[in-house]
Amino acid sequence: MPYASEEAFRAGLKARLSAEARTSRFSRDELAQTVTLQLFLARLFRSPDADQWILTGGSALQFRAPTQARPTADADLATRLDAEHMQHSLRQAARPGPGDFGEFDITITPTRSPGLFAGRIRYNIAGQRFSDATLDLSTHREMLLPPETISPRPVLALDELDPMPVIWMQAAAEAVADKVAALYELTGTHGDTLDPRPLRLT
């Protein structure tokens, strides 16, 4: 559906998310975060650096089983790019193309683990915040199995997501193995606490 302005797009998107939430088991805010991630990933996987990125984690599972997996507010992305080129790639990809509405503000900070970065994206429409999401970024990561590709179904039919681009994803078998291993990963100050995040994927 074409919109005459960003203000009209923002109002229309909010109304459609509210209508979708009334017939969904997910809240409007959860759906808004999913739309934010899908719009960002669509721009990334249409960019010249698309082949440098692989989607992993819960967002990949959500794309594979959109009616079963719970909407996720973060995307796990792996790349062979170094830290400098990784940040440049993300910021270049986030820029709106012709006919696209909204802009992404991206903040990327290193974590205590070498090669791992935490990202936050804020989707602004007509100069106002619409929704936030987070990125877990891994540089120089090599996959054990060849990645798979999928053109996922968007949570809402938007011009920018019609169609979704082909997205490179971590092989399903490798993703499941990662999640099983994460069930037994110890975290916390003393390394004696099971990480609860894998239990919240669905």
C-alpha positions as CSV (number, residue, x, y, z in Angstrom):
1,M,0.0,0.0,0.0
2,P,1.6,3.3,-1.0
3,Y,1.7,6.2,1.5
4,A,2.0,9.8,0.6
5,S,4.4,10.7,3.5
6,E,6.3,9.3,6.4
7,E,3.6,10.6,8.8
8,A,1.0,8.6,6.9
9,F,3.2,5.5,6.9
10,R,3.7,5.8,10.6
11,A,0.0,6.2,11.3
12,G,-0.9,3.3,9.0
13,L,1.7,1.0,10.4
14,K,0.6,1.6,14.0
15,A,-3.0,0.9,13.0
16,R,-2.1,-2.3,11.2
17,L,0.0,-3.5,14.1
18,S,-2.9,-2.9,16.5
19,A,-5.3,-4.8,14.2
20,E,-2.9,-7.7,13.9
21,A,-2.3,-7.9,17.6
22,R,-6.1,-8.3,18.2
23,T,-6.1,-11.6,16.3
24,S,-2.6,-12.7,17.4
25,R,-1.2,-14.2,20.6
26,F,1.5,-11.6,20.5
27,S,1.3,-8.0,21.7
28,R,1.5,-4.9,19.4
29,D,4.9,-4.1,20.9
30,E,6.3,-7.6,20.1
31,L,5.0,-7.3,16.6
32,A,6.5,-3.8,16.2
33,Q,9.9,-5.1,17.3
34,T,9.6,-8.0,14.8
35,V,8.7,-5.5,12.0
36,T,11.7,-3.3,13.0
37,L,14.1,-6.3,12.7
38,Q,12.6,-7.5,9.5
39,L,12.9,-4.0,7.9
40,F,16.5,-3.7,9.1
41,L,17.4,-7.2,7.9
42,A,15.7,-6.6,4.5
43,R,18.0,-3.6,4.0
44,L,21.0,-5.6,5.1
45,F,20.4,-8.5,2.9
46,R,19.7,-6.3,-0.1
47,S,23.0,-4.5,0.4
48,P,26.2,-5.1,-1.6
49,D,27.6,-6.8,1.6
50,A,24.7,-9.3,1.9
51,D,26.9,-12.3,1.3
52,Q,29.1,-11.3,4.2
53,W,26.3,-11.9,6.8
54,I,24.6,-14.9,8.2
55,L,21.6,-14.8,10.5
56,T,21.7,-17.1,13.5
57,G,19.9,-17.6,16.8
58,G,16.2,-17.0,17.6
59,S,15.5,-14.6,14.8
60,A,16.5,-17.3,12.3
61,L,14.2,-19.7,14.0
62,Q,11.4,-17.1,14.0
63,F,11.8,-16.7,10.2
64,R,11.7,-20.5,9.7
65,A,8.5,-21.0,11.9
66,P,6.8,-17.6,12.1
67,T,3.5,-19.0,13.5
68,Q,5.3,-21.1,16.2
69,A,8.3,-19.2,17.4
70,R,7.8,-16.2,19.6
71,P,8.7,-12.8,18.1
72,T,12.2,-11.9,19.0
73,A,13.5,-8.4,19.9
74,D,17.0,-9.2,18.8
75,A,18.9,-10.6,15.8
76,D,22.1,-12.7,16.0
77,L,24.4,-11.9,13.1
78,A,27.7,-13.5,12.2
79,T,30.2,-12.1,9.7
80,R,33.7,-12.7,8.5
81,L,34.3,-8.9,8.4
82,D,36.6,-7.3,10.9
83,A,35.1,-4.9,13.4
84,E,35.7,-1.7,11.4
85,H,34.2,-3.1,8.2
86,M,31.4,-4.7,10.1
87,Q,30.3,-1.4,11.5
88,H,30.6,0.4,8.1
89,S,28.6,-2.4,6.5
90,L,25.7,-2.2,8.9
91,R,25.5,1.6,8.8
92,Q,25.6,1.7,5.0
93,A,22.9,-1.0,4.7
94,A,20.6,0.8,7.2
95,R,20.2,3.8,4.9
96,P,16.8,4.0,3.3
97,G,16.6,3.3,-0.4
98,P,14.2,5.1,-2.9
99,G,10.7,4.8,-1.6
100,D,11.7,3.4,1.8
101,F,10.3,5.1,4.9
102,G,12.1,5.5,8.2
103,E,15.7,5.6,9.3
104,F,17.7,3.4,11.6
105,D,20.1,4.7,14.3
106,I,22.7,2.1,15.1
107,T,24.9,2.0,18.2
108,I,27.5,-0.7,18.4
109,T,29.7,-1.4,21.4
110,P,32.3,-4.1,22.0
111,T,31.7,-6.7,24.7
112,R,34.2,-8.4,27.0
113,S,34.5,-11.3,24.6
114,P,36.9,-10.7,21.7
115,G,35.0,-10.5,18.3
116,L,31.6,-10.1,19.9
117,F,29.7,-6.8,19.8
118,A,26.3,-5.6,21.1
119,G,24.2,-3.5,18.8
120,R,21.1,-1.4,19.3
121,I,18.9,-0.2,16.5
122,R,16.3,2.4,16.8
123,Y,13.7,2.7,14.0
124,N,12.6,6.3,13.6
125,I,9.7,7.3,11.3
126,A,8.9,11.0,10.6
127,G,11.6,12.0,13.1
128,Q,10.0,10.0,16.0
129,R,11.0,6.7,17.6
130,F,8.9,3.8,16.5
131,S,10.6,0.8,18.0
132,D,13.9,-0.5,19.3
133,A,15.7,-3.9,18.8
134,T,19.1,-5.3,19.6
135,L,21.8,-7.0,17.6
136,D,24.3,-9.7,18.8
137,L,27.2,-9.4,16.4
138,S,30.0,-12.0,15.9
139,T,33.0,-11.2,13.7
140,H,35.3,-13.6,12.1
141,R,32.9,-16.5,12.8
142,E,33.1,-19.5,10.6
143,M,30.1,-21.8,10.2
144,L,30.6,-25.6,10.5
145,L,28.0,-26.3,7.9
146,P,27.1,-24.4,4.7
147,P,24.5,-21.7,5.3
148,E,20.9,-22.1,4.1
149,T,18.8,-19.5,2.4
150,I,15.2,-18.5,2.8
151,S,13.0,-15.7,1.7
152,P,10.8,-15.4,4.8
153,R,7.3,-14.3,5.0
154,P,7.0,-10.8,6.7
155,V,4.8,-10.3,9.7
156,L,3.1,-7.5,7.8
157,A,2.7,-7.0,4.1
158,L,4.7,-3.8,3.6
159,D,6.0,-2.4,0.3
160,E,9.6,-2.5,1.6
161,L,9.1,-6.2,2.6
162,D,7.4,-7.3,-0.6
163,P,9.2,-9.5,-1.4
164,M,11.6,-10.1,1.4
165,P,15.1,-10.6,0.1
166,V,16.9,-14.0,0.3
167,I,18.4,-14.2,3.7
168,W,21.5,-16.3,4.5
169,M,20.9,-18.4,7.7
170,Q,22.9,-20.7,9.8
171,A,22.1,-24.3,8.9
172,A,19.2,-25.6,10.9
173,A,21.2,-28.6,12.2
174,E,24.0,-26.3,13.4
175,A,21.5,-23.9,15.0
176,V,19.8,-26.7,17.0
177,A,23.2,-28.0,18.1
178,D,24.1,-24.4,19.3
179,K,20.9,-24.1,21.3
180,V,21.3,-27.5,22.9
181,A,24.9,-26.6,23.9
182,A,23.6,-23.3,25.3
183,L,21.2,-25.1,27.6
184,Y,24.3,-26.3,29.5
185,E,26.3,-23.1,29.3
186,L,27.2,-21.7,32.8
187,T,27.1,-18.0,33.3
188,G,27.0,-15.6,36.2
189,T,29.7,-14.1,38.3
190,H,30.9,-17.4,39.5
191,G,30.2,-19.4,36.4
192,D,27.6,-21.6,38.2
193,T,24.3,-20.4,36.7
194,L,22.6,-21.9,33.7
195,D,21.9,-19.4,31.0
196,P,18.1,-19.1,30.7
197,R,18.0,-17.4,27.3
198,P,17.8,-20.5,25.2
199,L,14.6,-21.5,27.1
200,R,12.9,-18.4,25.9
201,L,13.3,-19.0,22.1
202,T,9.7,-20.3,21.6
